[in-house]
Amino acid sequence: MPRGVETLPRFALYGETSTAEPEALHIEEVQSRSRLYRWEIQPHLHQGLHQALWLYKGEAETLIDEVRESVVGPAVILLPPGVAHGFRFAPETDGLVLTLSARFAFERGPEGAGEAVRRAFASPSILRLLEGDSRIRGLNTLFRELSLEFATPGGARSAVALNLARALLWRLAGAGGAAGDARTPAAQALYSRYLMLVERHFLEHWPLTRYAEALGLSTQRLNRLARTEVGAPALEIVHERLTREACRRLFYIAAPAEKLALELGFDDPAYFSRFFKRRTGLSPRRWRQAHRAAP
């Protein structure tokens, strides 16, 4: 997969650069798009979109951020917004790709939908299923039923499709609902809004007070909200997102670390180097050398 590009492509769906507000959900066969590109999907990003790839039968060579893996179906590949990924599929691979808008979590569902999204897409992950696993049939049924409903006129906005997607998310999240959870739906929705703000503005280095103001909260309440939801202060979520973006650019982009530091919003490359080493244990240069040298 190519190196030396200045930026990774950002798509709505792969190969489509529309800036219009995406539908709440989209689902399509793996073959329908990958066949057009000779079964190879080059590394790219989706901003504000969650993707779940159901690999029912076949094999895929995956590159997720800087990690390469071979995946044999049945398996589910979960990709949060902003994660770089690319695939090389074996010909005639059988599977489906579900894409969800970031707003799906808290504008399109009943109580608990946002919690399912956060659990399922907490980080990039691959769920490998062994032959005979009871979950295979259930997941395949939900993906196929959702695909059939989506194909009907107006299916993307139908209540049936939205509820099938929520049921699928709870399956992927490994939970059947929000019962017994001390967190309230209102707090979960508020935290989802915080994550969306972070995704939009982390490169601008907003201070925590600005995030709090945008949400109508005090910084103390925002910190309490983050600690309740994920056990970490609110600023840690911003720093973690910034670190992931730094790693991604160091891996995919051949520009000097000093230039990348400026693109990441750091006025002082030396400060960026200290920030990065504090969080990863390596300087940007050493991190790049170590990961590009890996097989």
C-alpha positions in Angstrom: 0.0 0.0 0.0 1.4 3.4 -1.0 3.5 5.7 1.1 4.5 9.3 0.6 1.1 10.7 0.0 0.5 14.1 1.5 -2.9 13.2 2.9 -5.1 10.1 3.1 -8.3 10.3 1.1 -11.4 11.1 3.0 -14.7 9.6 1.7 -18.3 9.4 2.6 -18.4 5.9 1.0 -15.2 4.7 -0.6 -14.6 6.6 -3.8 -17.4 9.1 -3.1 -16.4 12.6 -1.9 -19.9 14.1 -1.4 -20.0 16.6 1.5 -23.7 16.3 1.9 -25.1 15.1 5.3 -25.0 11.3 5.1 -28.0 9.1 5.6 -28.4 7.7 9.1 -27.3 4.3 7.7 -26.1 2.6 4.5 -25.4 -1.0 3.8 -24.1 -2.8 0.8 -22.5 -6.0 -0.3 -18.7 -6.2 -0.1 -18.6 -7.3 -3.7 -20.6 -4.4 -5.0 -17.8 -1.9 -4.5 -14.6 -3.9 -4.1 -15.1 -5.7 -7.4 -14.9 -2.3 -9.1 -11.4 -1.8 -7.6 -10.1 -5.3 -8.3 -10.9 -6.3 -4.8 -8.5 -3.8 -3.3 -9.6 -0.8 -1.2 -6.8 1.6 -0.7 -6.2 3.2 2.8 -8.7 6.0 3.5 -10.7 7.7 6.2 -14.4 8.3 6.9 -15.0 11.4 9.0 -17.9 11.1 11.4 -18.9 7.6 10.1 -18.9 4.3 11.9 -18.4 1.1 9.8 -19.0 -2.5 10.6 -17.8 -5.0 8.0 -19.4 -8.5 8.1 -17.0 -10.9 6.5 -19.2 -14.0 6.2 -17.1 -16.1 3.8 -13.7 -15.3 2.3 -10.5 -13.6 3.4 -9.2 -10.1 3.7 -5.8 -8.6 4.2 -6.5 -5.6 6.4 -4.5 -2.4 7.3 -6.2 -0.6 10.2 -4.2 2.5 11.3 -0.6 1.0 11.3 -1.6 -2.6 12.0 -1.7 -5.3 9.3 -3.7 -8.5 9.8 -5.2 -11.3 7.8 -8.8 -12.0 8.6 -10.8 -15.1 7.5 -14.6 -15.2 7.7 -16.8 -15.3 9.6 -15.6 -12.1 11.4 -16.7 -8.6 12.1 -14.4 -5.6 11.6 -15.4 -2.5 13.6 -14.1 0.9 12.5 -14.8 4.1 14.5 -14.8 7.4 12.7 -11.4 8.8 11.6 -9.6 5.4 11.6 -7.4 4.8 8.6 -8.2 1.5 6.9 -7.7 -0.4 3.7 -8.5 -4.0 2.5 -7.4 -6.5 0.0 -10.2 -9.1 -0.4 -10.0 -12.5 -1.8 -12.1 -12.6 -5.1 -15.8 -13.4 -4.5 -15.6 -12.6 -0.8 -19.1 -12.7 0.7 -19.9 -10.0 3.2 -21.7 -6.7 3.9 -20.5 -3.2 5.0 -22.8 -1.2 7.3 -22.1 2.5 7.6 -23.7 4.6 10.3 -23.7 8.4 10.7 -22.2 9.7 13.9 -25.6 11.3 14.6 -27.3 7.9 14.5 -26.4 7.3 18.1 -28.3 10.1 19.8 -30.7 11.7 17.2 -32.2 8.6 15.7 -33.0 6.1 18.4 -34.6 5.3 21.7 -32.9 5.3 25.0 -29.6 3.3 25.1 -28.8 3.5 21.3 -25.8 5.7 21.9 -24.5 3.4 24.5 -24.6 0.5 22.0 -22.6 2.6 19.5 -20.0 3.5 22.0 -19.6 -0.1 23.2 -19.4 -1.5 19.7 -17.0 1.2 18.4 -15.0 2.0 21.4 -11.8 1.2 19.4 -11.0 -0.4 16.0 -11.4 -4.1 16.6 -11.8 -7.5 14.8 -14.3 -10.1 16.2 -13.3 -13.5 14.9 -15.9 -16.2 15.1 -15.1 -19.9 15.1 -17.1 -22.4 13.2 -20.1 -23.5 15.3 -20.3 -20.2 17.2 -23.9 -19.5 18.0 -23.5 -15.8 17.2 -22.8 -16.4 13.5 -26.3 -17.2 12.5 -27.8 -14.3 14.5 -25.3 -11.7 13.1 -25.7 -13.0 9.5 -29.5 -12.8 9.8 -29.5 -9.3 11.1 -27.1 -8.0 8.5 -29.0 -9.7 5.6 -32.4 -8.5 6.9 -31.1 -5.0 7.2 -29.7 -5.2 3.7 -33.1 -6.3 2.3 -34.9 -3.6 4.1 -32.4 -0.9 3.0 -33.0 -2.0 -0.6 -36.7 -1.1 -0.4 -37.9 2.4 -1.4 -37.2 4.7 1.5 -35.6 1.9 3.4 -32.7 3.9 4.7 -35.1 6.0 6.8 -37.6 3.3 7.7 -38.3 2.4 11.3 -37.7 -1.3 10.4 -34.1 -0.5 9.2 -33.3 1.7 12.1 -34.5 -0.9 14.6 -32.6 -3.7 12.9 -29.5 -1.5 13.0 -30.0 -0.9 16.7 -30.5 -4.7 17.4 -27.3 -5.4 15.4 -25.4 -2.8 17.4 -26.4 -4.4 20.7 -25.3 -7.7 19.3 -21.9 -6.2 18.4 -21.6 -4.4 21.7 -22.1 -7.7 23.5 -25.1 -6.3 25.5 -28.8 -6.6 25.3 -29.8 -3.2 26.6 -29.0 -0.5 29.1 -30.8 -2.1 32.0 -28.9 -1.9 35.2 -26.6 0.8 33.9 -26.3 3.7 36.4 -25.7 6.2 33.5 -28.8 8.0 32.3 -29.8 8.2 28.6 -29.4 12.0 28.8 -25.9 11.8 30.0 -25.0 9.2 27.3 -26.4 11.5 24.6 -24.4 14.5 26.1 -21.2 12.4 26.1 -21.9 11.5 22.4 -22.1 15.2 21.6 -18.8 15.7 23.3 -17.2 13.0 21.2 -18.5 14.6 18.1 -17.1 18.0 19.1 -13.7 16.4 19.8 -13.7 14.8 16.4 -14.5 18.2 14.7 -12.1 20.4 16.7 -9.2 18.4 18.2 -6.8 19.8 15.6 -7.8 23.3 16.6 -6.6 22.6 20.2 -9.8 23.9 21.8 -9.3 24.4 25.5 -11.6 22.3 27.7 -13.6 25.4 28.7 -14.6 25.9 25.0 -15.9 22.3 24.8 -17.8 22.8 28.0 -19.3 26.1 26.8 -20.4 24.4 23.5 -22.3 21.8 25.6 -23.7 24.3 28.1 -21.6 22.8 30.9 -19.0 23.8 33.4 -15.6 22.2 33.0 -16.1 20.4 36.3 -19.4 18.9 35.1 -17.8 17.9 31.8 -15.0 16.1 33.7 -17.5 14.3 35.8 -19.4 13.3 32.7 -16.3 11.9 31.1 -15.2 10.0 34.2 -18.6 8.5 34.6 -18.7 7.4 31.0 -15.1 6.2 30.4 -13.3 6.6 33.7 -11.0 9.3 32.4 -11.0 13.2 32.5 -12.4 15.0 29.5 -9.0 16.3 28.4 -7.7 12.7 28.2 -10.2 12.0 25.4 -8.9 14.9 23.4 -5.2 14.0 24.0 -5.9 10.3 23.0 -7.6 11.4 19.8 -4.6 13.8 19.0 -2.1 11.0 19.7 -4.0 8.6 17.4 -4.0 11.2 14.6 -0.2 11.8 15.1 0.5 8.1 14.9 -1.6 7.8 11.7 0.1 10.6 10.0 3.6 9.5 10.9 2.8 6.1 9.5 1.1 7.1 6.3 2.6 10.4 5.4 6.3 10.9 4.4 6.6 14.5 5.5 9.1 15.4 8.3 7.7 15.2 11.8 8.2 18.9 12.2 5.8 19.6 9.3 3.3 17.1 10.7 3.5 18.8 14.1 2.3 22.1 12.5 -0.5 20.3 10.7 -1.6 18.8 14.0 -1.9 22.3 15.5 1.4 22.4 17.5 3.2 25.7 17.0 6.4 24.3 18.5 7.7 21.0 17.0 9.8 20.4 20.2 6.7 20.6 22.3 4.9 18.1 20.0 7.9 15.7 20.3 7.7 15.9 24.1 3.9 15.4 24.0 4.2 12.4 21.7 7.0 10.7 23.7 5.1 11.2 27.0 2.1 9.4 25.5 3.8 6.6 23.5 7.3 6.2 25.1 9.0 7.0 21.8 10.0 10.2 19.9 8.1 10.7 16.6 11.1 9.8 14.6 11.8 6.5 16.6 8.1 5.6 16.5 8.0 6.0 12.7 11.1 3.9 12.3 9.8 1.2 14.5 6.4 0.9 12.9 7.5 1.3 9.3 10.2 -1.4 9.8 7.6 -3.9 11.1 6.5 -6.6 8.7 
